[in-house]
Amino acid sequence: MAIAEALSLGVPVIATDTGDISRVLKSDYNGFLFPVDFEFRDYIDAITRILSDYPRFAANALASAEMFNAESVARSLIGDLNAFC
């Protein structure tokens, strides 16, 4: 939930690749996704890269958050239900 909230505010995310996080978070697009056993230096480099190109990362974070938009989710669900009827 924290990742969805951050993206919806345009905040890039740095996270480890667990669960379904990779469905939303794309490295060098809306943040960075690391393996669970990541190197600390990679974390520092990711922060530096985000800060050096923050407007792009922030815009991509907002675009990625669209999948959490209630209206979009409802529209998609209604479309799927109508396809079955």
C-alpha positions in Angstrom: 0.0 0.0 0.0 2.9 2.4 0.8 4.2 2.0 -2.8 0.8 2.8 -4.3 0.5 5.9 -2.0 3.9 7.1 -2.9 3.4 6.7 -6.6 0.1 8.5 -6.5 1.8 11.5 -5.1 4.6 11.4 -7.7 7.2 10.1 -5.3 9.6 7.6 -7.0 10.1 4.4 -5.0 13.1 2.2 -4.2 12.1 -1.3 -3.1 13.2 -4.9 -3.0 11.7 -7.4 -5.4 9.2 -9.2 -3.3 5.6 -10.2 -3.9 3.9 -8.3 -6.8 6.0 -5.2 -6.5 7.6 -5.8 -9.9 4.1 -5.5 -11.5 4.2 -1.7 -10.6 7.8 -0.7 -10.0 10.1 -0.5 -13.0 13.8 0.2 -12.5 15.0 3.5 -14.0 11.4 4.5 -14.8 9.4 5.2 -11.6 12.1 4.2 -9.1 14.3 1.2 -8.7 13.7 -2.4 -7.9 16.5 -4.4 -6.2 16.9 -8.0 -5.3 16.5 -8.8 -1.7 20.3 -9.2 -1.3 21.1 -5.8 -2.9 24.4 -4.0 -2.3 24.2 -0.9 -0.2 26.2 1.1 -2.9 23.4 0.3 -5.4 20.9 1.9 -3.1 23.0 5.1 -2.8 23.4 5.1 -6.6 19.7 4.8 -7.1 19.0 7.7 -4.8 21.6 9.8 -6.7 20.1 8.9 -10.1 16.5 9.7 -8.9 17.6 13.1 -7.5 19.5 14.0 -10.7 16.5 13.4 -12.9 13.6 13.9 -10.4 11.1 15.5 -12.8 11.2 12.4 -15.1 10.9 9.9 -12.2 8.1 11.9 -10.5 6.1 12.1 -13.8 6.6 8.4 -14.4 5.5 7.7 -10.8 2.3 9.6 -11.3 1.6 7.8 -14.6 2.3 4.4 -12.9 -0.2 5.2 -10.1 -3.1 5.3 -12.7 -3.5 1.5 -12.1 -4.6 2.4 -8.5 -7.2 5.0 -9.6 -10.6 3.8 -8.4 -12.4 5.1 -11.5 -10.0 3.3 -13.8 -10.3 0.1 -11.8 -14.1 0.3 -11.7 -14.2 1.0 -15.5 -12.0 -2.0 -16.2 -14.1 -4.2 -13.9 -17.4 -3.1 -15.6 -15.8 -3.7 -19.0 -14.8 -7.2 -18.0 -18.3 -7.9 -16.5 -20.0 -6.6 -19.7 -17.8 -8.9 -21.8 -19.2 -11.9 -19.9 -22.9 -10.8 -20.3 
